[in-house]
Amino acid sequence: MTESTALSTTTQQGNALAFLHDAAAFNQLWRVAKAFSLSGMVPPAYQNKPDACLVALMYAEQLGEPAMLIFQEMAPINGRPSTSARFAIARANRSGLLTGPLTWTSKGTGETLEVTASATLYETGETITAMVSMREAKADGWDRNPKYRSMPEQMLRWRSATRLINLYIPQVLFGMGVREEAEVQKVQVAETPASSGDTIADLNRQIAGQAAVPAPAVAPAVLEAEVVTEPETQPRRRRAAAPEPVAEPVPQEPQDDGYDLPESPFGGDE
């Protein structure tokens, strides 16, 4: 990379971070990010998300790329900005760090297919290489992507190129991940969730290839149930007692009290 290219890259990075120390610059960049998020011309990952658009605009400034290109080629995966292998190769070829574009050589077919990416460093003239194979793809689970079966050589070319870039010229990606690699990692994590009963000791044994120690059996706890008498919502109606029968008075015959009325002195009825 020439001195002018290095100076230009440093200047771009400084300009990209200027808004962090300037409130007016930040407000202007925020308005631009909000306009992009509402435009309908950005991928779903950025629609109605001005905060994500702000980060993408910052990357565009730091990488010296058009904003629309970054919106199309960069997307957050697992909380990390990631781009495509195609975009990473394009940046490496025009970075000025290599004497020419990346090249590939292939060997074998089917499961024995191997692809090697090669390039030459500009400053030292050193030839750098990175190789991947279908055996590695199967062992690491890359072949979960059906394209590894329909176009295996193309997929291995992209994989070998991103490996070469990460190993020798990582500044090309500026900390971004590669989408194809991040998606495979996401699938592997989703397919092998840790059980709720795993402990740190169990996980360490799994890494070391040792069997997990079964947890001691715990007798089920016996709970005493408390009997609760629920109050009656309505009082029970008591059956009224039948009235006691009243004896009817028995007529009594007049009794002689021993006194006789005197007869009339006139000898007749009055």
C-alpha positions, 0 to 999 in steps of 0.5 A: 500500500502506497503512502498516499493510500495510507494517508487517505485511509487515515483521513477517512477514518478521522472524518468518520469519527468526527461526529462523536465530538461535534453535536452539530455533526451528530445531529446532521448524521442522525437526520440523514440516518432517519431519512434513509430508514424511512425511504423504503430503499433500504433492506428490512434490517434498516427500515424504520431503524435510524439507529442501525442506519447511523451505524451503517453510515459510520461504516460507510465513512470509515470504509470509504464506500457509498452509503447505499452499497453498505446498506445492501452489503452489510447486515447485523448478524448476532449483534455484529455487522457482517458483509458478504464474501463477494464484497470482502473479495472486491475490497481486497482486490482494490485495497492496494495491499495486493499486487493483483486480484486474488486467484484460486486453484482447485484439486479433486472432485466431490468429497476430495475437492480442495480450493486454495486462494492465493495473492501476493502482498504489495509491500513484501512480495510474499505469496500468501495462500489459504486452502479449504476442502469439502472434508472441512466443510462437512466436518464443520457443518458448512454443508448445511447450506444447500449451495455447498452441494449445488455449487461446491467449488464456488462456495469453497472459493469464497470461503478460502478468500475470506480466510486469506483476508482474515489471516493476512489483511484483516483491515480490509473488513474493518472488524466486520464478520462474513455473512456466510460464516456467521449464518453457519455459526448461528445454525450450529448454536440453534441446533445444539442448545444446552440443556437446562440441567447442564452445569459448568462442571458438566460442560467442562467434562463434555469439552474434555470428552468425559461422561457427565456425572449424574445428579443425585436422585432427590426424593420428591417432597411431601407437602401437607395439604391444609384443609380449608373450609369455605364459608357458605355463600348462602345460609341454609334455611332451617325448616320451621318446626310444626306447631304443636297441636292445641287441645280443644276445650271439652264442654263440661256439664254444670255441677250442683253446688249444693245450694237450692233456690227458695221457692217463690212465696207466691207458689207460682212463677214470677 
